[in-house]
Amino acid sequence: MTDQRRGVLTGYRVLDCSIAMAGPFAAQRLGDLGADVVKVEPVTGEWQRHAAAGGAAGNRINVSFLSLNRNKRSLAVDLKTDAGREVLRRLVASADVFLQNYRPGVAARLGVDYESLRAVNPALVYVSISGYGEDGPYAQRPGQDLLLQAMSGAMLSSGRAGEAPRAAGQYLVDAVTASTAFEGVLAALLHRERTGEGQFVTVNMLDAISTLQMQELSVHTVGGLPQERSEEPHAHVYIRAPYGAFRTADGYIVLAFPPLKALGEVLGEDSFLDMVDEEHGWTHRDQIFATTARYLAGKPSRHWLDAFAAAGIWAGPVYGYADLLRDPQVRHNGTFVSYDHPTEGRVTTPGFPYRFSATPPRIDRGAPLTGEHTREVLDELGVDAAEIDRLLADGVVVETT
C-alpha cells in the first residue's frame, strides 16, 4: 500500500509493541504526524481493548482503546512462537522506530530486546518505556499512574494540611511519559538523520513525573524551602496567597496570586490594602485565603470574573468537560476533532497539540480492530499469500474484518 499522507513523519515506519496508555499515546502522536504506525499486538488483542475506562465499552472497540490508537494499523501476532518472532524480525528490517513498554526482562525473553533487533536493523531507534527504570531496586514494580503520582511528591503540593492528598484529575504520569517518549523518538530520529546511527532510548515514568516538577523540586533542593501545606485548601505550597479554587454564589472560580492591594480594593477588604505581596502573601497565607473565600461566596461567578478582569487580576472559570466543549476559544482552536469510524460511528475526541503550516497532522484512520491489517502488512513485507494462509491457520497471526 502506498501511503499518500504528507505529514512531517511521512515515510517513517513505527512498530508499536506497547500497551495501556503511555506507549500507545506516544505512538499515536507519531501517527498523527504521518508515520506509518503498525500496532503489533497479541492475537487476543492489546490489554487496553479489554479494559474500558469509565465503562465506555463502545461497539467493537472501547473508548479507551479508540482514544489512544488512531492512525495505526493492527498486526496481530503471537510473539511466543518462533514463527511469530520471525514475522516481527522481518518487520523490524523495514522499520525506523520500535516502541515497547514491557516489564524489564520481558523483551529479552521474547528476543525483541535492543541488541537482538539492532542485529536485524542497526539504524533502528528503539524506545523502551518502564515504570521505574530498566534496572534498580524498583525495576519490577508495577508502573501505574496513581502509584507514581503518589511517589513523586506532587500530591502533597496542594490541599489542606492534615487531609488526605488528592490525585490529579488526569492520568498525569502516563500522559507526561507519553510526551517524553514522543520527544525521545523525534530527537533520536534527528540524530539518525545527521549520523545514520540508530540508538537505544529509555524513558521511565518516575523520572518523567519528577522532571515535570522542575521548578517545585528546585525550590526545595536549591532554595531549601520545605513542602508544607497550609490549613486552607491552597492550590500550591510554593505560590503565595491567595491561590486556588473558591466557591461563589453559583459555582466556582480560580484566583491566581493577585496583588493584595488590588484584591482588597475589589473586595472592599481594608486589611489587604497595606499588605506586601511577597511578605504577607506567605506569612498570612491562611488568613488571606479564608478572608477571600468569605467574600467570593457572596456573589455569583460572573460578577467576580468581570470585576477581577477590570482590575487586571488573574481569575477564571472552573469548567467541567461539557463546559470545555462549548467554550468559544476551544471551538475556535479546533481543539476537538470529529470523524467517522467504521464500527463506532461518528466520534469526537481531542485533536492535536501542535500546528504545522506545511504538513498539518490529520486523521486517516480510526483505531483498528485486532489484526485488521495483518494480511496487508505481511503482504507489504513480501510474504506470499500461501504463507500468510499458513500463519493464519497455525494461529501465529490473526486477522479481523
C-alpha positions as CSV (number, residue, x, y, z in Angstrom):
1,M,0.0,0.0,0.0
2,T,1.4,3.4,-0.9
3,D,1.0,6.0,1.8
4,Q,-0.4,9.1,0.3
5,R,-0.3,11.1,3.5
6,R,2.0,14.1,3.7
7,G,2.8,14.6,7.4
8,V,6.1,15.6,9.0
9,L,6.9,11.9,9.6
10,T,5.6,10.5,6.3
11,G,7.9,7.8,5.2
12,Y,8.9,6.6,8.7
13,R,7.6,3.3,10.0
14,V,6.9,2.8,13.7
15,L,6.3,-0.5,15.4
16,D,4.2,0.0,18.4
17,C,4.5,-3.0,20.7
18,S,3.3,-1.1,23.8
19,I,0.1,-1.5,25.9
20,A,-2.1,0.6,28.2
21,M,-1.6,4.4,27.8
22,A,1.9,5.9,27.8
23,G,3.3,3.9,24.9
24,P,0.2,3.8,22.7
25,F,-0.3,7.6,23.2
26,A,3.3,8.3,22.2
27,A,2.9,6.2,19.1
28,Q,-0.4,7.8,18.2
29,R,1.3,11.2,18.2
30,L,3.8,9.9,15.7
31,G,0.9,8.5,13.6
32,D,-0.8,11.9,13.7
33,L,2.3,13.4,12.1
34,G,2.2,10.9,9.2
35,A,4.3,8.0,10.4
36,D,3.1,4.5,9.3
37,V,2.4,3.1,12.8
38,V,1.9,-0.7,12.9
39,K,0.4,-1.8,16.2
40,V,2.0,-5.2,16.9
41,E,-0.4,-6.8,19.4
42,P,-1.2,-10.3,20.7
43,V,-3.6,-12.4,18.8
44,T,-6.2,-11.8,21.6
45,G,-5.7,-8.0,21.3
46,E,-3.8,-5.5,23.3
47,W,-4.7,-5.2,27.1
48,Q,-6.4,-1.9,26.7
49,R,-9.0,-3.4,24.3
50,H,-10.4,-5.3,27.3
51,A,-10.2,-2.5,30.0
52,A,-12.9,0.1,29.3
53,A,-12.2,3.3,31.3
54,G,-15.4,4.6,32.8
55,G,-17.2,1.5,31.5
56,A,-17.4,3.1,28.0
57,A,-17.4,-0.2,26.1
58,G,-18.2,1.0,22.5
59,N,-19.5,-1.3,19.8
60,R,-16.5,-3.3,18.8
61,I,-13.7,-1.0,20.2
62,N,-13.9,0.5,23.6
63,V,-13.4,4.2,24.0
64,S,-10.1,3.8,25.9
65,F,-8.5,1.9,23.0
66,L,-10.2,4.2,20.4
67,S,-8.7,7.3,22.0
68,L,-5.1,6.1,22.0
69,N,-4.8,4.1,18.7
70,R,-6.0,6.2,15.8
71,N,-3.8,6.4,12.7
72,K,-2.4,2.9,13.3
73,R,-2.7,-0.5,11.5
74,S,-3.0,-3.6,13.5
75,L,-0.9,-6.7,13.1
76,A,-1.9,-9.4,15.5
77,V,0.9,-12.0,16.0
78,D,1.9,-14.5,18.7
79,L,5.4,-13.5,19.7
80,K,5.7,-16.5,21.9
81,T,6.1,-18.7,18.8
82,D,9.2,-18.9,16.6
83,A,7.2,-18.1,13.6
84,G,5.7,-15.1,15.2
85,R,9.1,-13.7,16.2
86,E,10.3,-14.3,12.7
87,V,7.4,-12.2,11.4
88,L,8.4,-9.4,13.7
89,R,12.1,-9.5,12.7
90,R,11.1,-9.2,9.1
91,L,9.0,-6.2,10.0
92,V,11.9,-4.7,12.1
93,A,14.1,-4.8,9.0
94,S,11.8,-2.2,7.3
95,A,11.1,-0.1,10.4
96,D,12.6,3.1,11.8
97,V,11.2,3.1,15.3
98,F,10.4,0.2,17.7
99,L,8.4,1.2,20.8
100,Q,7.7,-1.1,23.8
101,N,6.8,-0.9,27.4
102,Y,7.3,-4.5,28.6
103,R,8.3,-5.1,32.2
104,P,12.1,-5.2,32.4
105,G,13.4,-8.5,31.2
106,V,10.4,-9.4,29.1
107,A,11.8,-8.1,25.8
108,A,14.9,-10.2,26.2
109,R,12.9,-13.3,26.9
110,L,10.9,-12.7,23.7
111,G,14.0,-12.0,21.7
112,V,12.9,-8.4,20.9
113,D,15.4,-6.5,23.1
114,Y,17.5,-3.8,21.6
115,E,20.6,-5.9,20.9
116,S,18.6,-8.6,19.2
117,L,16.7,-6.1,17.0
118,R,19.8,-4.0,16.4
119,A,21.4,-7.0,14.7
120,V,18.5,-7.0,12.3
121,N,18.4,-3.3,11.7
122,P,21.4,-1.2,13.0
123,A,19.7,2.1,12.2
124,L,16.7,1.3,14.4
125,V,15.6,3.8,17.0
126,Y,14.5,1.6,19.9
127,V,12.4,3.1,22.7
128,S,11.8,1.3,26.0
129,I,9.3,2.7,28.4
130,S,9.3,1.5,32.0
131,G,7.7,2.4,35.3
132,Y,10.9,3.0,37.4
133,G,13.8,2.3,35.1
134,E,15.4,-0.6,33.2
135,D,17.1,-1.8,36.4
136,G,17.5,-0.9,40.0
137,P,15.6,-1.9,43.2
138,Y,12.1,-0.9,41.9
139,A,12.5,-2.2,38.3
140,Q,9.9,-5.0,38.7
141,R,7.3,-2.8,40.5
142,P,4.1,-2.1,38.5
143,G,4.4,1.3,36.8
144,Q,0.8,2.5,37.4
145,D,-0.2,6.2,37.1
146,L,-1.6,6.7,40.6
147,L,1.3,4.9,42.3
148,L,3.8,7.2,40.5
149,Q,1.8,10.3,41.3
150,A,1.9,9.4,45.0
151,M,5.7,8.6,44.9
152,S,6.6,11.7,43.0
153,G,5.7,14.1,45.8
154,A,3.2,16.0,43.6
155,M,0.2,15.1,45.6
156,L,1.5,16.9,48.7
157,S,2.0,20.2,46.9
158,S,-1.7,21.2,47.2
159,G,-4.7,20.8,49.5
160,R,-5.1,21.2,53.3
161,A,-2.5,20.2,55.9
162,G,-3.7,17.0,57.6
163,E,-6.1,16.0,54.9
164,A,-5.5,13.1,52.5
165,P,-3.6,14.0,49.4
166,R,-5.6,14.2,46.2
167,A,-4.6,12.8,42.8
168,A,-4.7,14.8,39.6
169,G,-7.9,14.5,37.7
170,Q,-6.0,13.1,34.7
171,Y,-3.7,10.1,34.1
172,L,-1.0,12.6,34.6
173,V,2.1,10.4,34.8
174,D,1.0,8.3,31.7
175,A,0.4,11.5,29.7
176,V,3.7,13.2,30.5
177,T,5.6,9.9,29.9
178,A,3.9,9.6,26.5
179,S,5.1,13.1,25.7
180,T,8.6,12.4,26.9
181,A,8.8,9.2,24.7
182,F,7.5,11.2,21.8
183,E,10.2,13.8,22.3
184,G,12.8,11.0,22.6
185,V,11.7,9.4,19.3
186,L,12.0,12.7,17.4
187,A,15.4,13.6,18.9
188,A,16.8,10.1,18.1
189,L,15.4,10.3,14.5
190,L,17.1,13.7,14.1
191,H,20.4,12.2,15.4
192,R,20.0,9.4,12.9
193,E,19.3,11.8,10.0
194,R,22.6,13.5,10.9
195,T,24.7,10.5,11.5
196,G,22.9,7.4,10.2
197,E,23.1,5.9,13.6
198,G,20.2,4.3,15.5
199,Q,20.2,4.0,19.2
200,F,18.6,2.8,22.4
201,V,16.3,5.3,24.2
202,T,14.9,4.7,27.6
203,V,12.1,6.6,29.3
204,N,10.7,5.8,32.7
205,M,7.6,7.2,34.5
206,L,9.3,8.1,37.7
207,D,11.8,10.3,36.0
208,A,9.2,11.8,33.7
209,I,6.9,13.0,36.6
210,S,9.9,14.1,38.7
211,T,11.4,16.2,36.0
212,L,8.0,17.7,35.2
213,Q,8.3,19.3,38.6
214,M,11.5,21.1,37.7
215,Q,10.5,24.3,39.4
216,E,8.9,22.9,42.5
217,L,11.7,20.4,43.3
218,S,14.4,23.0,42.6
219,V,12.7,25.4,45.1
220,H,13.1,22.5,47.6
221,T,16.6,21.4,46.7
222,V,18.2,24.7,45.9
223,G,16.0,27.1,47.8
224,G,15.8,24.8,50.8
225,L,12.1,25.5,51.4
226,P,10.1,22.7,53.0
227,Q,7.0,21.4,51.2
228,E,4.4,22.4,53.8
229,R,0.6,22.5,53.1
230,S,-1.5,25.1,54.9
231,E,-4.7,24.9,56.8
232,E,-6.7,26.4,54.0
233,P,-7.0,24.4,50.6
234,H,-4.3,26.4,48.9
235,A,-3.6,25.2,45.4
236,H,0.2,25.0,45.6
237,V,2.6,25.1,48.5
238,Y,5.2,27.2,46.7
239,I,2.8,30.0,45.5
240,R,1.7,32.9,47.7
241,A,-1.9,33.5,48.7
242,P,-4.5,33.7,47.6
243,Y,-4.1,30.9,45.1
244,G,-6.7,28.2,44.4
245,A,-10.4,27.5,43.7
246,F,-13.1,29.4,45.5
247,R,-16.8,28.8,45.8
248,T,-19.1,31.6,44.6
249,A,-22.8,32.1,45.0
250,D,-23.4,29.9,41.9
251,G,-20.3,27.8,41.3
252,Y,-16.5,28.1,41.5
253,I,-13.8,30.3,40.1
254,V,-10.0,30.2,40.4
255,L,-7.9,33.1,41.6
256,A,-4.1,33.3,40.9
257,F,-1.9,35.3,43.3
258,P,-3.4,38.8,42.7
259,P,-1.7,41.9,44.0
260,L,-3.1,42.2,47.5
261,K,-3.8,45.9,47.3
262,A,-5.8,45.5,44.1
263,L,-7.7,42.5,45.6
264,G,-8.5,44.5,48.7
265,E,-10.0,47.3,46.5
266,V,-12.2,44.9,44.6
267,L,-13.4,43.0,47.7
268,G,-13.6,46.1,49.9
269,E,-11.2,44.5,52.4
270,D,-9.2,47.2,54.1
271,S,-6.7,44.8,55.8
272,F,-5.3,43.8,52.4
273,L,-4.5,47.4,51.3
274,D,-1.2,47.7,53.2
275,M,0.0,44.2,52.8
276,V,3.2,43.4,51.0
277,D,2.6,40.6,48.4
278,E,5.9,38.8,48.8
279,E,5.8,39.0,52.6
280,H,2.2,38.8,53.8
281,G,1.3,36.5,50.9
282,W,3.4,33.9,52.7
283,T,3.2,34.8,56.4
284,H,-0.6,35.3,56.3
285,R,-1.5,32.7,53.8
286,D,-4.3,31.0,55.6
287,Q,-5.8,34.3,56.8
288,I,-5.8,35.8,53.3
289,F,-7.3,32.7,51.7
290,A,-10.1,32.4,54.3
291,T,-11.0,36.1,54.0
292,T,-11.0,36.0,50.2
293,A,-13.2,32.9,50.4
294,R,-15.8,34.6,52.5
295,Y,-16.2,37.5,50.1
296,L,-16.4,35.4,47.0
297,A,-19.1,33.1,48.4
298,G,-21.5,36.1,48.5
299,K,-21.8,36.9,44.8
300,P,-22.1,34.9,41.5
301,S,-19.1,33.9,39.4
302,R,-19.8,36.3,36.6
303,H,-19.7,39.2,39.0
304,W,-16.3,38.3,40.3
305,L,-14.8,37.4,36.9
306,D,-15.9,40.8,35.5
307,A,-14.6,42.7,38.5
308,F,-11.3,40.9,38.5
309,A,-10.8,41.4,34.8
310,A,-11.5,45.1,35.1
311,A,-8.8,45.3,37.9
312,G,-6.3,43.3,35.9
313,I,-6.4,40.4,38.3
314,W,-5.9,36.8,37.0
315,A,-9.1,34.8,37.5
316,G,-11.0,32.3,35.5
317,P,-13.9,29.9,35.5
318,V,-13.8,26.3,36.7
319,Y,-15.1,24.1,33.8
320,G,-16.4,20.6,33.6
321,Y,-15.9,18.7,30.3
322,A,-19.3,19.8,28.9
323,D,-18.3,23.5,29.5
324,L,-14.9,22.9,27.9
325,L,-16.6,21.6,24.7
326,R,-18.8,24.7,24.5
327,D,-16.0,27.2,25.1
328,P,-15.6,29.7,22.1
329,Q,-11.8,29.6,22.2
330,V,-11.8,25.8,22.2
331,R,-14.1,25.8,19.2
332,H,-12.0,28.5,17.5
333,N,-8.8,26.4,18.0
334,G,-10.4,23.2,16.7
335,T,-9.2,21.5,19.9
336,F,-11.6,18.6,19.3
337,V,-11.9,16.7,16.0
338,S,-14.8,14.6,14.8
339,Y,-14.5,11.7,12.3
340,D,-16.4,8.6,11.2
341,H,-15.2,5.3,12.5
342,P,-16.2,2.1,10.6
343,T,-17.6,0.3,13.7
344,E,-18.0,3.1,16.3
345,G,-19.8,5.7,14.2
346,R,-19.3,9.4,14.5
347,V,-16.7,10.1,17.2
348,T,-15.4,13.3,18.7
349,T,-12.0,13.3,20.5
350,P,-9.2,15.7,21.4
351,G,-7.2,16.5,18.3
352,F,-3.6,17.7,18.0
353,P,-1.5,19.8,20.4
354,Y,0.7,21.2,17.6
355,R,0.2,23.1,14.3
356,F,2.3,22.9,11.2
357,S,1.8,25.3,8.3
358,A,3.1,22.9,5.6
359,T,2.4,19.5,7.0
360,P,-0.5,19.5,9.4
361,P,-1.5,16.4,11.4
362,R,-4.6,14.6,10.3
363,I,-6.7,11.5,11.0
364,D,-6.7,9.0,8.2
365,R,-8.0,6.0,10.1
366,G,-9.5,5.4,13.5
367,A,-8.3,2.8,15.9
368,P,-8.1,-0.6,14.2
369,L,-9.8,-3.9,15.1
370,T,-7.4,-6.6,16.4
371,G,-5.4,-7.8,13.4
372,E,-7.4,-5.7,10.9
373,H,-4.3,-5.1,8.8
374,T,-2.4,-8.3,9.4
375,R,-2.7,-9.5,5.8
376,E,-2.0,-6.1,4.4
377,V,1.2,-5.6,6.5
378,L,2.5,-9.1,5.7
379,D,1.8,-8.6,2.0
380,E,4.0,-5.5,2.1
381,L,6.8,-7.5,3.6
382,G,6.7,-9.8,0.6
383,V,5.1,-12.7,2.4
384,D,3.2,-14.6,-0.2
385,A,-0.5,-15.5,0.1
386,A,0.1,-19.2,0.8
387,E,2.5,-18.4,3.7
388,I,0.0,-15.9,5.1
389,D,-2.7,-18.5,5.0
390,R,-0.4,-21.0,6.8
391,L,0.4,-18.4,9.5
392,L,-3.4,-17.8,10.0
393,A,-4.2,-21.4,10.1
394,D,-1.5,-22.1,12.7
395,G,-2.7,-19.2,14.9
396,V,0.6,-17.4,14.7
397,V,-1.3,-14.3,13.4
398,V,-4.9,-13.4,13.2
399,E,-7.0,-11.0,11.2
400,T,-10.3,-9.4,11.9
401,T,-12.7,-7.9,9.4
